[in-house]
C-alpha cells in the first residue's frame, strides 16, 4: 500500500479515530535520542563553564521575553 493510499484511508476515518491516529504517530516520533541528548548536555556544560569564567553575558528572562 502506498503512502497516498494510507493517507486517503486515514482521511476517511471518523474524527475520533483520526485523532487517535495522530496521537500514535506523534508518540512514535517523539522518542528521546541519546546522541542529541549528549550533544545538548555538552553544550550546556560548555555554556556554564563560559559563564563561570566570565566569558558569557547573562541576560534576565524578563529582558529575553520583553522583545517578543
Phi and psi restraints in degrees (range 20) as a CNS / XPLOR table:
assign (resid 1 and name C) (resid 2 and name N)
       (resid 2 and name CA) (resid 2 and name C) 1.0 -81.3 20.0 2
assign (resid 2 and name N) (resid 2 and name CA)
       (resid 2 and name C) (resid 3 and name N) 1.0 164.0 20.0 2
assign (resid 2 and name C) (resid 3 and name N)
       (resid 3 and name CA) (resid 3 and name C) 1.0 -59.7 20.0 2
assign (resid 3 and name N) (resid 3 and name CA)
       (resid 3 and name C) (resid 4 and name N) 1.0 -41.0 20.0 2
assign (resid 3 and name C) (resid 4 and name N)
       (resid 4 and name CA) (resid 4 and name C) 1.0 -60.7 20.0 2
assign (resid 4 and name N) (resid 4 and name CA)
       (resid 4 and name C) (resid 5 and name N) 1.0 -41.6 20.0 2
assign (resid 4 and name C) (resid 5 and name N)
       (resid 5 and name CA) (resid 5 and name C) 1.0 -65.9 20.0 2
assign (resid 5 and name N) (resid 5 and name CA)
       (resid 5 and name C) (resid 6 and name N) 1.0 -39.1 20.0 2
assign (resid 5 and name C) (resid 6 and name N)
       (resid 6 and name CA) (resid 6 and name C) 1.0 -63.2 20.0 2
assign (resid 6 and name N) (resid 6 and name CA)
       (resid 6 and name C) (resid 7 and name N) 1.0 -45.1 20.0 2
assign (resid 6 and name C) (resid 7 and name N)
       (resid 7 and name CA) (resid 7 and name C) 1.0 -62.8 20.0 2
assign (resid 7 and name N) (resid 7 and name CA)
       (resid 7 and name C) (resid 8 and name N) 1.0 -44.6 20.0 2
assign (resid 7 and name C) (resid 8 and name N)
       (resid 8 and name CA) (resid 8 and name C) 1.0 -60.3 20.0 2
assign (resid 8 and name N) (resid 8 and name CA)
       (resid 8 and name C) (resid 9 and name N) 1.0 -42.1 20.0 2
assign (resid 8 and name C) (resid 9 and name N)
       (resid 9 and name CA) (resid 9 and name C) 1.0 -67.1 20.0 2
assign (resid 9 and name N) (resid 9 and name CA)
       (resid 9 and name C) (resid 10 and name N) 1.0 -40.8 20.0 2
assign (resid 9 and name C) (resid 10 and name N)
       (resid 10 and name CA) (resid 10 and name C) 1.0 -62.3 20.0 2
assign (resid 10 and name N) (resid 10 and name CA)
       (resid 10 and name C) (resid 11 and name N) 1.0 -38.6 20.0 2
assign (resid 10 and name C) (resid 11 and name N)
       (resid 11 and name CA) (resid 11 and name C) 1.0 -70.0 20.0 2
assign (resid 11 and name N) (resid 11 and name CA)
       (resid 11 and name C) (resid 12 and name N) 1.0 -16.9 20.0 2
assign (resid 11 and name C) (resid 12 and name N)
       (resid 12 and name CA) (resid 12 and name C) 1.0 -85.0 20.0 2
assign (resid 12 and name N) (resid 12 and name CA)
       (resid 12 and name C) (resid 13 and name N) 1.0 -8.4 20.0 2
assign (resid 12 and name C) (resid 13 and name N)
       (resid 13 and name CA) (resid 13 and name C) 1.0 -70.0 20.0 2
assign (resid 13 and name N) (resid 13 and name CA)
       (resid 13 and name C) (resid 14 and name N) 1.0 159.2 20.0 2
assign (resid 13 and name C) (resid 14 and name N)
       (resid 14 and name CA) (resid 14 and name C) 1.0 -66.5 20.0 2
assign (resid 14 and name N) (resid 14 and name CA)
       (resid 14 and name C) (resid 15 and name N) 1.0 157.8 20.0 2
assign (resid 14 and name C) (resid 15 and name N)
       (resid 15 and name CA) (resid 15 and name C) 1.0 -54.7 20.0 2
assign (resid 15 and name N) (resid 15 and name CA)
       (resid 15 and name C) (resid 16 and name N) 1.0 -44.3 20.0 2
assign (resid 15 and name C) (resid 16 and name N)
       (resid 16 and name CA) (resid 16 and name C) 1.0 -63.6 20.0 2
assign (resid 16 and name N) (resid 16 and name CA)
       (resid 16 and name C) (resid 17 and name N) 1.0 -37.7 20.0 2
assign (resid 16 and name C) (resid 17 and name N)
       (resid 17 and name CA) (resid 17 and name C) 1.0 -70.0 20.0 2
assign (resid 17 and name N) (resid 17 and name CA)
       (resid 17 and name C) (resid 18 and name N) 1.0 -37.5 20.0 2
assign (resid 17 and name C) (resid 18 and name N)
       (resid 18 and name CA) (resid 18 and name C) 1.0 -65.1 20.0 2
assign (resid 18 and name N) (resid 18 and name CA)
       (resid 18 and name C) (resid 19 and name N) 1.0 -39.3 20.0 2
assign (resid 18 and name C) (resid 19 and name N)
       (resid 19 and name CA) (resid 19 and name C) 1.0 -63.6 20.0 2
assign (resid 19 and name N) (resid 19 and name CA)
       (resid 19 and name C) (resid 20 and name N) 1.0 -43.5 20.0 2
assign (resid 19 and name C) (resid 20 and name N)
       (resid 20 and name CA) (resid 20 and name C) 1.0 -60.9 20.0 2
assign (resid 20 and name N) (resid 20 and name CA)
       (resid 20 and name C) (resid 21 and name N) 1.0 -44.1 20.0 2
assign (resid 20 and name C) (resid 21 and name N)
       (resid 21 and name CA) (resid 21 and name C) 1.0 -60.4 20.0 2
assign (resid 21 and name N) (resid 21 and name CA)
       (resid 21 and name C) (resid 22 and name N) 1.0 -44.6 20.0 2
assign (resid 21 and name C) (resid 22 and name N)
       (resid 22 and name CA) (resid 22 and name C) 1.0 -59.1 20.0 2
assign (resid 22 and name N) (resid 22 and name CA)
       (resid 22 and name C) (resid 23 and name N) 1.0 -45.6 20.0 2
assign (resid 22 and name C) (resid 23 and name N)
       (resid 23 and name CA) (resid 23 and name C) 1.0 -61.8 20.0 2
assign (resid 23 and name N) (resid 23 and name CA)
       (resid 23 and name C) (resid 24 and name N) 1.0 -44.0 20.0 2
assign (resid 23 and name C) (resid 24 and name N)
       (resid 24 and name CA) (resid 24 and name C) 1.0 -64.6 20.0 2
assign (resid 24 and name N) (resid 24 and name CA)
       (resid 24 and name C) (resid 25 and name N) 1.0 -41.0 20.0 2
assign (resid 24 and name C) (resid 25 and name N)
       (resid 25 and name CA) (resid 25 and name C) 1.0 -64.7 20.0 2
assign (resid 25 and name N) (resid 25 and name CA)
       (resid 25 and name C) (resid 26 and name N) 1.0 -42.3 20.0 2
assign (resid 25 and name C) (resid 26 and name N)
       (resid 26 and name CA) (resid 26 and name C) 1.0 -62.4 20.0 2
assign (resid 26 and name N) (resid 26 and name CA)
       (resid 26 and name C) (resid 27 and name N) 1.0 -44.7 20.0 2
assign (resid 26 and name C) (resid 27 and name N)
       (resid 27 and name CA) (resid 27 and name C) 1.0 -61.4 20.0 2
assign (resid 27 and name N) (resid 27 and name CA)
       (resid 27 and name C) (resid 28 and name N) 1.0 -35.5 20.0 2
assign (resid 27 and name C) (resid 28 and name N)
       (resid 28 and name CA) (resid 28 and name C) 1.0 -68.7 20.0 2
assign (resid 28 and name N) (resid 28 and name CA)
       (resid 28 and name C) (resid 29 and name N) 1.0 -24.2 20.0 2
assign (resid 28 and name C) (resid 29 and name N)
       (resid 29 and name CA) (resid 29 and name C) 1.0 -92.4 20.0 2
assign (resid 29 and name N) (resid 29 and name CA)
       (resid 29 and name C) (resid 30 and name N) 1.0 -22.5 20.0 2
assign (resid 29 and name C) (resid 30 and name N)
       (resid 30 and name CA) (resid 30 and name C) 1.0 -94.2 20.0 2
assign (resid 30 and name N) (resid 30 and name CA)
       (resid 30 and name C) (resid 31 and name N) 1.0 56.8 20.0 2
assign (resid 30 and name C) (resid 31 and name N)
       (resid 31 and name CA) (resid 31 and name C) 1.0 -106.7 20.0 2
assign (resid 31 and name N) (resid 31 and name CA)
       (resid 31 and name C) (resid 32 and name N) 1.0 141.3 20.0 2
assign (resid 31 and name C) (resid 32 and name N)
       (resid 32 and name CA) (resid 32 and name C) 1.0 -61.2 20.0 2
assign (resid 32 and name N) (resid 32 and name CA)
       (resid 32 and name C) (resid 33 and name N) 1.0 144.4 20.0 2
assign (resid 32 and name C) (resid 33 and name N)
       (resid 33 and name CA) (resid 33 and name C) 1.0 -116.6 20.0 2
assign (resid 33 and name N) (resid 33 and name CA)
       (resid 33 and name C) (resid 34 and name N) 1.0 106.3 20.0 2
assign (resid 33 and name C) (resid 34 and name N)
       (resid 34 and name CA) (resid 34 and name C) 1.0 -55.3 20.0 2
assign (resid 34 and name N) (resid 34 and name CA)
       (resid 34 and name C) (resid 35 and name N) 1.0 -34.7 20.0 2
assign (resid 34 and name C) (resid 35 and name N)
       (resid 35 and name CA) (resid 35 and name C) 1.0 -65.7 20.0 2
assign (resid 35 and name N) (resid 35 and name CA)
       (resid 35 and name C) (resid 36 and name N) 1.0 -45.3 20.0 2
assign (resid 35 and name C) (resid 36 and name N)
       (resid 36 and name CA) (resid 36 and name C) 1.0 -66.6 20.0 2
assign (resid 36 and name N) (resid 36 and name CA)
       (resid 36 and name C) (resid 37 and name N) 1.0 -40.2 20.0 2
assign (resid 36 and name C) (resid 37 and name N)
       (resid 37 and name CA) (resid 37 and name C) 1.0 -59.6 20.0 2
assign (resid 37 and name N) (resid 37 and name CA)
       (resid 37 and name C) (resid 38 and name N) 1.0 -40.4 20.0 2
assign (resid 37 and name C) (resid 38 and name N)
       (resid 38 and name CA) (resid 38 and name C) 1.0 -65.0 20.0 2
assign (resid 38 and name N) (resid 38 and name CA)
       (resid 38 and name C) (resid 39 and name N) 1.0 -43.0 20.0 2
assign (resid 38 and name C) (resid 39 and name N)
       (resid 39 and name CA) (resid 39 and name C) 1.0 -61.3 20.0 2
assign (resid 39 and name N) (resid 39 and name CA)
       (resid 39 and name C) (resid 40 and name N) 1.0 -44.8 20.0 2
assign (resid 39 and name C) (resid 40 and name N)
       (resid 40 and name CA) (resid 40 and name C) 1.0 -66.3 20.0 2
assign (resid 40 and name N) (resid 40 and name CA)
       (resid 40 and name C) (resid 41 and name N) 1.0 -37.3 20.0 2
assign (resid 40 and name C) (resid 41 and name N)
       (resid 41 and name CA) (resid 41 and name C) 1.0 -62.5 20.0 2
assign (resid 41 and name N) (resid 41 and name CA)
       (resid 41 and name C) (resid 42 and name N) 1.0 -44.6 20.0 2
assign (resid 41 and name C) (resid 42 and name N)
       (resid 42 and name CA) (resid 42 and name C) 1.0 -62.0 20.0 2
assign (resid 42 and name N) (resid 42 and name CA)
       (resid 42 and name C) (resid 43 and name N) 1.0 -41.3 20.0 2
assign (resid 42 and name C) (resid 43 and name N)
       (resid 43 and name CA) (resid 43 and name C) 1.0 -64.5 20.0 2
assign (resid 43 and name N) (resid 43 and name CA)
       (resid 43 and name C) (resid 44 and name N) 1.0 -42.7 20.0 2
assign (resid 43 and name C) (resid 44 and name N)
       (resid 44 and name CA) (resid 44 and name C) 1.0 -61.8 20.0 2
assign (resid 44 and name N) (resid 44 and name CA)
       (resid 44 and name C) (resid 45 and name N) 1.0 -43.0 20.0 2
assign (resid 44 and name C) (resid 45 and name N)
       (resid 45 and name CA) (resid 45 and name C) 1.0 -66.1 20.0 2
assign (resid 45 and name N) (resid 45 and name CA)
       (resid 45 and name C) (resid 46 and name N) 1.0 -38.4 20.0 2
assign (resid 45 and name C) (resid 46 and name N)
       (resid 46 and name CA) (resid 46 and name C) 1.0 -61.8 20.0 2
assign (resid 46 and name N) (resid 46 and name CA)
       (resid 46 and name C) (resid 47 and name N) 1.0 -43.7 20.0 2
assign (resid 46 and name C) (resid 47 and name N)
       (resid 47 and name CA) (resid 47 and name C) 1.0 -68.4 20.0 2
assign (resid 47 and name N) (resid 47 and name CA)
       (resid 47 and name C) (resid 48 and name N) 1.0 -39.0 20.0 2
assign (resid 47 and name C) (resid 48 and name N)
       (resid 48 and name CA) (resid 48 and name C) 1.0 -63.1 20.0 2
assign (resid 48 and name N) (resid 48 and name CA)
       (resid 48 and name C) (resid 49 and name N) 1.0 -43.3 20.0 2
assign (resid 48 and name C) (resid 49 and name N)
       (resid 49 and name CA) (resid 49 and name C) 1.0 -62.0 20.0 2
assign (resid 49 and name N) (resid 49 and name CA)
       (resid 49 and name C) (resid 50 and name N) 1.0 -44.3 20.0 2
assign (resid 49 and name C) (resid 50 and name N)
       (resid 50 and name CA) (resid 50 and name C) 1.0 -62.1 20.0 2
assign (resid 50 and name N) (resid 50 and name CA)
       (resid 50 and name C) (resid 51 and name N) 1.0 -39.3 20.0 2
assign (resid 50 and name C) (resid 51 and name N)
       (resid 51 and name CA) (resid 51 and name C) 1.0 -64.7 20.0 2
assign (resid 51 and name N) (resid 51 and name CA)
       (resid 51 and name C) (resid 52 and name N) 1.0 -48.5 20.0 2
assign (resid 51 and name C) (resid 52 and name N)
       (resid 52 and name CA) (resid 52 and name C) 1.0 -59.6 20.0 2
assign (resid 52 and name N) (resid 52 and name CA)
       (resid 52 and name C) (resid 53 and name N) 1.0 -32.3 20.0 2
assign (resid 52 and name C) (resid 53 and name N)
       (resid 53 and name CA) (resid 53 and name C) 1.0 -87.5 20.0 2
assign (resid 53 and name N) (resid 53 and name CA)
       (resid 53 and name C) (resid 54 and name N) 1.0 1.3 20.0 2
assign (resid 53 and name C) (resid 54 and name N)
       (resid 54 and name CA) (resid 54 and name C) 1.0 78.0 20.0 2
assign (resid 54 and name N) (resid 54 and name CA)
       (resid 54 and name C) (resid 55 and name N) 1.0 15.6 20.0 2
assign (resid 54 and name C) (resid 55 and name N)
       (resid 55 and name CA) (resid 55 and name C) 1.0 -96.4 20.0 2
assign (resid 55 and name N) (resid 55 and name CA)
       (resid 55 and name C) (resid 56 and name N) 1.0 1.2 20.0 2
assign (resid 55 and name C) (resid 56 and name N)
       (resid 56 and name CA) (resid 56 and name C) 1.0 -132.6 20.0 2
assign (resid 56 and name N) (resid 56 and name CA)
       (resid 56 and name C) (resid 57 and name N) 1.0 124.0 20.0 2
assign (resid 56 and name C) (resid 57 and name N)
       (resid 57 and name CA) (resid 57 and name C) 1.0 -75.1 20.0 2
assign (resid 57 and name N) (resid 57 and name CA)
       (resid 57 and name C) (resid 58 and name N) 1.0 141.3 20.0 2
assign (resid 57 and name C) (resid 58 and name N)
       (resid 58 and name CA) (resid 58 and name C) 1.0 -100.5 20.0 2
assign (resid 58 and name N) (resid 58 and name CA)
       (resid 58 and name C) (resid 59 and name N) 1.0 134.4 20.0 2
assign (resid 58 and name C) (resid 59 and name N)
       (resid 59 and name CA) (resid 59 and name C) 1.0 -121.7 20.0 2
assign (resid 59 and name N) (resid 59 and name CA)
       (resid 59 and name C) (resid 60 and name N) 1.0 132.8 20.0 2
assign (resid 59 and name C) (resid 60 and name N)
       (resid 60 and name CA) (resid 60 and name C) 1.0 -68.6 20.0 2
assign (resid 60 and name N) (resid 60 and name CA)
       (resid 60 and name C) (resid 61 and name N) 1.0 156.5 20.0 2
assign (resid 60 and name C) (resid 61 and name N)
       (resid 61 and name CA) (resid 61 and name C) 1.0 -61.9 20.0 2
assign (resid 61 and name N) (resid 61 and name CA)
       (resid 61 and name C) (resid 62 and name N) 1.0 -36.8 20.0 2
assign (resid 61 and name C) (resid 62 and name N)
       (resid 62 and name CA) (resid 62 and name C) 1.0 -60.5 20.0 2
assign (resid 62 and name N) (resid 62 and name CA)
       (resid 62 and name C) (resid 63 and name N) 1.0 -41.4 20.0 2
assign (resid 62 and name C) (resid 63 and name N)
       (resid 63 and name CA) (resid 63 and name C) 1.0 -64.7 20.0 2
assign (resid 63 and name N) (resid 63 and name CA)
       (resid 63 and name C) (resid 64 and name N) 1.0 -41.7 20.0 2
assign (resid 63 and name C) (resid 64 and name N)
       (resid 64 and name CA) (resid 64 and name C) 1.0 -61.7 20.0 2
assign (resid 64 and name N) (resid 64 and name CA)
       (resid 64 and name C) (resid 65 and name N) 1.0 -47.9 20.0 2
assign (resid 64 and name C) (resid 65 and name N)
       (resid 65 and name CA) (resid 65 and name C) 1.0 -81.9 20.0 2
assign (resid 65 and name N) (resid 65 and name CA)
       (resid 65 and name C) (resid 66 and name N) 1.0 -15.7 20.0 2
assign (resid 65 and name C) (resid 66 and name N)
       (resid 66 and name CA) (resid 66 and name C) 1.0 -60.4 20.0 2
assign (resid 66 and name N) (resid 66 and name CA)
       (resid 66 and name C) (resid 67 and name N) 1.0 -38.1 20.0 2
assign (resid 66 and name C) (resid 67 and name N)
       (resid 67 and name CA) (resid 67 and name C) 1.0 -83.2 20.0 2
assign (resid 67 and name N) (resid 67 and name CA)
       (resid 67 and name C) (resid 68 and name N) 1.0 -5.2 20.0 2
